[in-house]
Amino acid sequence: MPKQSPSRRFVVGSPFNRPAGPEVPPEEYAAQDQVTHDKYGLGRVVTVEGEEALVIDFGSRLMRIKLPCAKMSKL
């Protein structure tokens, strides 16, 4: 019979016990918004697919980017 691991103990003052900071609301995108992506560069939103994804025109190609995307920001 395998041994069960003991429950983890709470250590006061541990940096891992800190609550998360204030929650940042996700960016809202609309058609024709300009965005910048770390890999693809400057682009313009063509289609918004709800809160799930965006279709963005980066000039040389159209890309579908899933949301949220940490590498992309709205200008």
Buried (B, 14 or more C-beta within 10 A) or exposed (E): EEEEEEEEEEEEEEEEEEEEEEEEEEEEBEEEBEBBBEEBEEBBBBEBEEEEBBBBEBEEEEBEBEBEBEEBEEE
